[in-house]
Amino acid sequence: MMGQRMRFTLLCLVLWLLAFSAIADQQTRPVLYWGSSGAAVRTLQQRLSQWGYYRGGIDGVFGAQTSEAVRLFQSRNGLPVDGVVGTATWQALGLGSSVNAGDSVPDVPAGTPIASNSNLDLLARVIAAEARNEPYVGQVAVAAVILNRVNAPSFPNSLSGVIFQPHAFESVSNGLVWRRSPTSTEVQAARQALNGWDPTYGSLFFWNPSKPVSRWIWTRQIKLRIGNHVFGV
């Protein structure tokens, strides 16, 4: 009787160790977005290419073409069209939400720099979505705020990290940033901000006082107003 109990106990212990080992041998797939890079992006690009959504190079860089392919895939599969590859998108791609430790481990550092053309296009898109009807200097100012955040210790240290920070910009949350293509003027405004023009004197926030905003934003020190936006720190 004692021997049977011992064997049962050992069997339970072995099964528990096997289950724990299987769980420990997996890592959650990373959330990917414009500016991400590494093995996980290559895996994403390969699957999108296999399914006919992506026609670019398998280079492991999440740029304009990859973002467009992701959003097309999301729109055709009943997913939120935000260009962000999270758990639901991974699963819809048939890749699950975890990766075995024996596979190539994705490398998606938060501060990965991206090509200047990608920076320019992404920044111009935010200008188009957030400041289309603003005066030119106001468009440059919106871009300058985003770039100021990149250099501020309290914000992500990459352009894509700042723009895709959860709830940071309404136009990103509601998808307008992808539905509205930038004009040549908005591209020029983004270029001038990238070249160093900051009409906001270092501001980290902008908002439209005529629209509903959080009470917290009014605790910021306002530096100036340009068009319909106020800018502050």
KELO-54989 format. One record per residue (C-alpha): residue number from 1; z, x, y. Coordinates in nm, 4 decimals. Example, Ala and Ser with C-alpha at 12.3 -4.5 7.8 and 13.67 -1.06 7.14 Angstrom:
<pts>
<1, <0.7800, 1.2300, -0.4500>>
<2, <0.7140, 1.3670, -0.1060>>
</pts>
This chain:
<pts>
<1, <0.0000, 0.0000, 0.0000>>
<2, <0.0957, 0.2800, 0.2353>>
<3, <-0.2296, 0.4598, 0.1532>>
<4, <-0.4360, 0.1519, 0.2429>>
<5, <-0.2584, 0.1202, 0.5779>>
<6, <-0.3199, 0.4862, 0.6491>>
<7, <-0.6915, 0.4566, 0.5669>>
<8, <-0.7197, 0.1426, 0.7831>>
<9, <-0.5461, 0.3188, 1.0728>>
<10, <-0.7739, 0.6220, 1.0416>>
<11, <-1.0820, 0.3986, 1.0262>>
<12, <-0.9752, 0.2172, 1.3455>>
<13, <-0.9133, 0.5501, 1.5159>>
<14, <-1.2569, 0.6816, 1.4188>>
<15, <-1.4293, 0.3644, 1.5424>>
<16, <-1.2401, 0.3806, 1.8706>>
<17, <-1.3361, 0.7456, 1.9198>>
<18, <-1.7033, 0.6688, 1.8479>>
<19, <-1.7048, 0.3812, 2.0967>>
<20, <-1.5311, 0.5906, 2.3627>>
<21, <-1.7761, 0.8762, 2.3049>>
<22, <-2.0748, 0.6422, 2.3493>>
<23, <-1.9357, 0.5098, 2.6766>>
<24, <-1.8506, 0.8563, 2.8038>>
<25, <-2.2017, 0.9753, 2.7152>>
<26, <-2.3543, 0.7408, 2.9697>>
<27, <-2.3769, 0.7530, 3.3471>>
<28, <-2.4670, 0.4700, 3.5767>>
<29, <-2.8187, 0.4960, 3.7127>>
<30, <-2.8113, 0.5806, 4.0838>>
<31, <-2.9107, 0.3424, 4.3602>>
<32, <-3.2394, 0.4695, 4.5011>>
<33, <-3.3943, 0.4110, 4.8413>>
<34, <-3.6304, 0.5729, 5.0914>>
<35, <-3.5297, 0.9387, 5.1154>>
<36, <-3.3848, 0.9715, 4.7626>>
<37, <-3.5244, 1.2452, 4.5395>>
<38, <-3.4877, 1.3926, 4.1933>>
<39, <-3.5290, 1.3038, 3.8270>>
<40, <-3.4333, 0.9385, 3.8713>>
<41, <-3.7085, 0.8896, 4.1287>>
<42, <-3.9612, 1.0457, 3.8910>>
<43, <-3.8478, 0.8053, 3.6182>>
<44, <-3.8930, 0.5163, 3.8613>>
<45, <-4.2377, 0.6357, 3.9705>>
<46, <-4.3529, 0.6797, 3.6105>>
<47, <-4.2549, 0.3246, 3.5162>>
<48, <-4.4090, 0.1732, 3.8294>>
<49, <-4.7259, 0.3737, 3.7624>>
<50, <-4.7388, 0.2586, 3.3995>>
<51, <-4.7137, -0.1036, 3.5122>>
<52, <-4.9787, -0.0678, 3.7831>>
<53, <-4.7587, -0.0896, 4.0925>>
<54, <-4.7677, 0.2755, 4.1986>>
<55, <-5.0706, 0.5003, 4.2418>>
<56, <-4.9147, 0.8045, 4.4065>>
<57, <-4.8036, 1.1356, 4.2618>>
<58, <-4.5020, 1.1622, 4.0308>>
<59, <-4.3253, 1.3976, 4.2690>>
<60, <-3.9669, 1.2691, 4.2611>>
<61, <-3.9682, 1.1856, 4.6317>>
<62, <-3.8971, 0.8261, 4.7374>>
<63, <-4.1281, 0.7837, 5.0346>>
<64, <-4.3611, 0.5212, 5.1785>>
<65, <-4.5767, 0.4727, 4.8671>>
<66, <-4.2802, 0.4437, 4.6318>>
<67, <-4.1048, 0.2017, 4.8659>>
<68, <-4.4156, -0.0166, 4.8889>>
<69, <-4.4488, -0.0197, 4.5086>>
<70, <-4.0828, -0.1119, 4.4632>>
<71, <-4.1074, -0.3983, 4.7111>>
<72, <-4.4253, -0.5290, 4.5449>>
<73, <-4.2537, -0.5178, 4.2057>>
<74, <-3.9480, -0.6954, 4.3442>>
<75, <-4.1560, -0.9690, 4.5082>>
<76, <-4.3377, -1.0419, 4.1819>>
<77, <-4.0224, -1.0479, 3.9720>>
<78, <-3.7943, -1.2768, 4.1715>>
<79, <-3.5779, -0.9982, 4.3108>>
<80, <-3.4543, -0.9476, 4.6686>>
<81, <-3.7357, -0.7589, 4.8425>>
<82, <-3.5314, -0.4838, 5.0071>>
<83, <-3.6979, -0.1686, 4.8713>>
<84, <-3.3671, -0.0575, 4.7188>>
<85, <-3.3532, 0.0136, 4.3450>>
<86, <-3.0152, -0.1088, 4.2239>>
<87, <-2.8900, -0.2449, 3.8922>>
<88, <-3.1033, -0.5614, 3.8960>>
<89, <-3.4252, -0.3730, 3.9720>>
<90, <-3.3529, -0.1046, 3.7096>>
<91, <-3.2984, -0.3773, 3.4503>>
<92, <-3.6139, -0.5655, 3.5520>>
<93, <-3.8043, -0.2401, 3.5034>>
<94, <-3.6719, -0.2285, 3.1483>>
<95, <-3.4708, 0.0845, 3.2170>>
<96, <-3.1222, -0.0668, 3.2043>>
<97, <-2.8485, 0.0355, 3.4432>>
<98, <-2.7245, 0.3493, 3.2664>>
<99, <-2.8680, 0.6813, 3.1567>>
<100, <-2.7581, 0.8954, 2.8637>>
<101, <-2.5900, 1.2213, 2.9547>>
<102, <-2.8434, 1.3997, 2.7350>>
<103, <-3.1280, 1.2809, 2.9553>>
<104, <-3.2263, 1.4502, 3.2772>>
<105, <-2.9410, 1.3752, 3.5127>>
<106, <-3.0723, 1.2154, 3.8345>>
<107, <-3.0198, 1.4165, 4.1492>>
<108, <-3.0079, 1.1924, 4.4540>>
<109, <-2.7973, 1.3622, 4.7203>>
<110, <-2.7096, 1.1436, 5.0185>>
<111, <-2.8366, 1.3944, 5.2706>>
<112, <-3.1678, 1.4825, 5.1113>>
<113, <-3.4169, 1.5546, 5.3902>>
<114, <-3.7510, 1.3781, 5.3792>>
<115, <-4.0911, 1.4723, 5.5135>>
<116, <-4.1426, 1.4331, 5.8868>>
<117, <-4.4165, 1.1738, 5.8370>>
<118, <-4.1785, 0.9611, 5.6309>>
<119, <-3.9114, 1.0005, 5.8976>>
<120, <-4.1554, 0.8928, 6.1650>>
<121, <-4.2785, 0.5867, 5.9753>>
<122, <-3.9299, 0.4728, 5.8759>>
<123, <-3.7933, 0.5136, 6.2285>>
<124, <-4.0953, 0.3329, 6.3765>>
<125, <-4.0376, 0.0437, 6.1364>>
<126, <-3.6805, 0.0016, 6.2581>>
<127, <-3.8009, 0.0067, 6.6182>>
<128, <-4.0591, -0.2610, 6.5358>>
<129, <-3.7949, -0.4784, 6.3692>>
<130, <-3.5092, -0.4236, 6.6129>>
<131, <-3.6803, -0.3688, 6.9474>>
<132, <-4.0378, -0.5013, 6.9426>>
<133, <-4.0072, -0.6945, 7.2681>>
<134, <-3.8001, -0.4315, 7.4462>>
<135, <-3.9355, -0.1994, 7.7184>>
<136, <-4.0673, 0.1334, 7.5956>>
<137, <-3.7577, 0.3262, 7.7013>>
<138, <-3.5488, 0.0684, 7.5162>>
<139, <-3.7478, 0.1324, 7.2004>>
<140, <-3.6876, 0.5051, 7.2310>>
<141, <-3.3205, 0.4280, 7.2931>>
<142, <-3.2855, 0.2316, 6.9673>>
<143, <-3.4383, 0.5230, 6.7762>>
<144, <-3.2104, 0.7675, 6.9580>>
<145, <-2.9008, 0.5748, 6.8484>>
<146, <-3.0100, 0.6066, 6.4854>>
<147, <-3.0689, 0.9805, 6.5240>>
<148, <-2.7341, 1.0224, 6.7000>>
<149, <-2.5658, 0.8648, 6.3983>>
<150, <-2.7304, 1.1195, 6.1685>>
<151, <-2.5491, 1.3930, 6.3612>>
<152, <-2.2180, 1.2059, 6.3881>>
<153, <-1.9519, 1.2886, 6.1232>>
<154, <-1.8561, 0.9220, 6.0769>>
<155, <-2.2070, 0.8250, 5.9578>>
<156, <-2.4382, 0.9353, 5.6727>>
<157, <-2.6056, 1.2690, 5.7454>>
<158, <-2.9661, 1.1664, 5.6799>>
<159, <-3.2041, 0.9266, 5.8503>>
<160, <-3.2491, 0.7136, 5.5393>>
<161, <-2.8738, 0.7150, 5.4766>>
<162, <-2.8056, 0.5795, 5.8264>>
<163, <-3.0785, 0.3156, 5.8123>>
<164, <-2.9883, 0.1917, 5.4646>>
<165, <-2.6126, 0.1978, 5.5194>>
<166, <-2.4980, -0.1502, 5.4073>>
<167, <-2.5010, -0.4080, 5.6911>>
<168, <-2.5823, -0.1443, 5.9531>>
<169, <-2.9022, -0.3141, 6.0729>>
<170, <-2.9820, -0.6827, 6.0416>>
<171, <-3.3545, -0.6165, 6.0084>>
<172, <-3.2934, -0.4026, 5.6999>>
<173, <-3.0602, -0.6585, 5.5432>>
<174, <-3.3054, -0.9475, 5.5917>>
<175, <-3.6169, -0.7455, 5.5029>>
<176, <-3.7878, -0.7730, 5.8429>>
<177, <-3.8183, -0.3952, 5.8570>>
<178, <-4.0718, -0.4169, 5.5713>>
<179, <-4.2578, -0.7245, 5.6912>>
<180, <-4.3336, -0.5949, 6.0408>>
<181, <-4.5729, -0.3027, 6.0769>>
<182, <-4.5144, -0.0714, 6.3738>>
<183, <-4.7627, -0.0533, 6.6581>>
<184, <-4.8967, 0.2720, 6.7984>>
<185, <-4.6503, 0.2363, 7.0875>>
<186, <-4.3569, 0.2005, 6.8506>>
<187, <-4.4728, 0.5047, 6.6541>>
<188, <-4.4910, 0.7005, 6.9796>>
<189, <-4.1392, 0.5868, 7.0716>>
<190, <-4.0120, 0.7097, 6.7343>>
<191, <-4.1933, 1.0417, 6.7847>>
<192, <-4.0373, 1.0949, 7.1273>>
<193, <-3.6902, 1.0232, 6.9913>>
<194, <-3.7470, 1.2692, 6.7078>>
<195, <-3.8583, 1.5231, 6.9690>>
<196, <-3.5226, 1.4915, 7.1435>>
<197, <-3.5474, 1.2217, 7.4110>>
<198, <-3.2203, 1.0274, 7.4235>>
<199, <-3.2043, 0.7693, 7.7062>>
<200, <-2.8631, 0.6502, 7.5746>>
<201, <-2.6638, 0.9666, 7.6528>>
<202, <-2.5368, 1.0011, 7.2973>>
<203, <-2.4699, 0.6343, 7.2160>>
<204, <-2.3940, 0.5391, 6.8560>>
<205, <-2.4263, 0.1612, 6.8841>>
<206, <-2.6573, -0.0963, 7.0386>>
<207, <-2.6435, -0.4742, 7.0401>>
<208, <-2.7782, -0.7790, 7.2172>>
<209, <-2.4945, -0.9485, 7.4107>>
<210, <-2.6781, -1.2829, 7.4053>>
<211, <-2.6657, -1.2982, 7.0241>>
<212, <-2.3636, -1.3553, 6.7976>>
<213, <-2.2025, -1.0203, 6.7171>>
<214, <-1.8704, -0.9103, 6.5730>>
<215, <-1.5675, -0.8938, 6.7992>>
<216, <-1.5218, -0.5320, 6.6987>>
<217, <-1.8437, -0.4201, 6.8663>>
<218, <-1.7019, -0.5242, 7.2019>>
<219, <-1.4294, -0.2611, 7.1617>>
<220, <-1.6985, 0.0067, 7.2047>>
<221, <-1.7378, 0.1733, 7.5425>>
<222, <-2.0647, 0.0545, 7.6980>>
<223, <-2.2648, 0.3317, 7.8616>>
<224, <-2.5716, 0.1461, 7.9882>>
<225, <-2.8022, -0.1481, 7.9406>>
<226, <-3.1761, -0.1237, 7.8736>>
<227, <-3.3698, -0.4468, 7.8429>>
<228, <-3.1780, -0.6914, 7.6239>>
<229, <-2.9633, -0.4264, 7.4565>>
<230, <-2.6438, -0.2568, 7.5610>>
<231, <-2.5633, 0.0905, 7.4287>>
<232, <-2.2224, 0.2387, 7.3681>>
<233, <-1.9988, 0.4771, 7.1769>>
</pts>
